[in-house]
Amino acid sequence: MFDTVREDLRSTLDEIRAAGLHKPERVIGTPQNAAVAVTSGGAAGEVLNFCANNYLGLADHPEVVAAAKEALDRWGYGMASVRFICGTQEVHKELEARLSAFLGQEDTILYSSCFDANGGVFETLLGAEDAVISDALNHASIIDGIRLSKARRFRYANRDLAELEARLKEATEGGARRKLIVTDGVFSMDGYVAPLAEICDLADRYEAMVMVDDSHAVGFVGPGGRGTPELHGVMDRVDIITGTLGKALGGASGGYVAARAEIVELLRQRSRPYLFSNSLAPVIAAASLKVLDLLESAGDLREHLADNTALFRTKMTEAGFEVLPGDHAIAPVMIGDAAEAARMAELLLERGVYVIGFSYPVVPMGAARIRVQLSAAHSTADVERAVAAFIDARAALEASGV
C-alpha cells in the first residue's frame, strides 16, 4: 500500500521544491549565540545569526547554563510523569509563582510548549454556546487550538478594530454565553504590535474576555520586559496570557498560561495537553527561574536590543530595502518572490549572515520575506556587517538575473 502513497508524497515534495517553498534545515555545531558555526546545510564556518528568537542573548548566558547544571544534580533529568500523577516538583511550583508575579496574573500553569498551551485553552474554557473572536494573523497554535473547541468562531482582519467590534456585535446578537477575544501580542511574521488598549476597551463594552499570546514580547517589550500588556498599560485588564520559555526567556522549550485563578484551576483539571503530556523538564524550570532573576536587572540588555533594532531598520531603509514599519526586533525585509527570498538567504549565508527566507504557507503567497531578528547579543559592528551583506547579496542577485 505504501508504494502508492510514497509516489504521491514524492510528487508533493517535488511540487514544493519546484515552487521554491522547500525549507531545508541547516545544522549548527555550537551553542546559540550572536555567532554560530554552521556545519551543514550551507556555507560552513562561523556566521552571524540574525534569525533566532534569542532576543536578550540569554540562550547561552553563563549564569543560565550554571543554573541548569546545578538543577541536573538537584532535580534530575526528567520526571517521567504528568503533573497530576508524580510529575510536580517544588521547582515547577516556584516557576509558576514567579511567572504569575512577573506577568501580574493570579496564577500560572506550565506546558511543554506554548503550542500546547494554546492548544489546551479553548476546548477547556469554551463550549458550543460560546464565541471566540480571533485576529486573522494569529499564530498557527491559536488557530489549531480554536479548531479543537466547539465554540462559534469569528475572525477579524489584522488589528482592525472596526471589524473586531462588528464581530463582537455579531457574537452578542447571536446569544453567545462567553466571548473571548484572542490576539498575538506581537505578530511573528510582521513584527506588528496588537492595539491592546483599544481591544480591552471593546472587550469591556461587549463583556468579553481578552487573551494574548505574548511569546514575541515577554522579556524585552515594555518598561520592565513584561510584554505588550505592560507596554499598553493593560496588565490588569487582560484575562489570559500565553507565552513561551523558548524565546527571550532562555530559548529552551516550554510554555505557560498565566491567567485568573479560576481559569488556571480549570485548566489543571480539564486541559488535555497538560493532563496527558509529561512535566516540563526540571532543568528547564530551574534555568528559567535564573532567567527571571536576570530580567530584574536586564534594562541594559533591553536598551541595547532597541538600539540594534533602530540601527538595522534605519540603515536598511536608507539602503533602499522594504522593511515592514515598526520598532520591534522582528524586522521583515520584504522580497515578494519565494525563490528569490530563498536565493537571497543563501547569498547572505555565503557572506557570513545566517537568515532564512519565509514563504507560503508560513506567509501569504507573493509576500515572501527574510525575517531578520535582532538580539542584545549582537554588537553594533554585527548589525552594520549584516546591512553590508544585504547590500552585497542584492547586487549579486540582480547580477545573476534570478
URQUI-V890427 format. One record per run of one state. SS is the DSSP state (2 for helix, 1 for strand, 0 for the rest). FROM is the first residue (numbers start at 1). TO is the last residue. If there is no record, write none. Layout:
BEGIN
SS,FROM,TO + SS,FROM,TO
END
This chain:
BEGIN
0,1,1 + 2,2,18 + 0,19,26 + 1,27,28 + 0,29,34 + 1,35,40 + 0,41,44 + 1,45,49 + 0,50,61 + 2,62,75 + 0,76,82 + 2,83,86 + 0,87,89 + 2,90,103 + 0,104,106 + 1,107,111 + 0,112,113 + 2,114,125 + 0,126,130 + 1,131,135 + 0,136,139 + 2,140,147 + 0,148,151 + 1,152,156 + 0,157,160 + 2,161,173 + 0,174,178 + 1,179,184 + 0,185,185 + 1,186,187 + 0,188,191 + 1,192,193 + 0,194,195 + 2,196,205 + 0,206,208 + 1,209,213 + 0,214,227 + 2,228,231 + 0,232,239 + 1,240,244 + 0,245,254 + 1,255,259 + 0,260,260 + 2,261,270 + 0,271,271 + 2,272,275 + 0,276,281 + 2,282,295 + 0,296,298 + 2,299,318 + 0,319,322 + 1,323,323 + 0,324,329 + 1,330,336 + 0,337,337 + 2,338,350 + 0,351,352 + 1,353,354 + 0,355,356 + 1,357,358 + 0,359,367 + 1,368,373 + 0,374,379 + 2,380,400 + 0,401,402
END
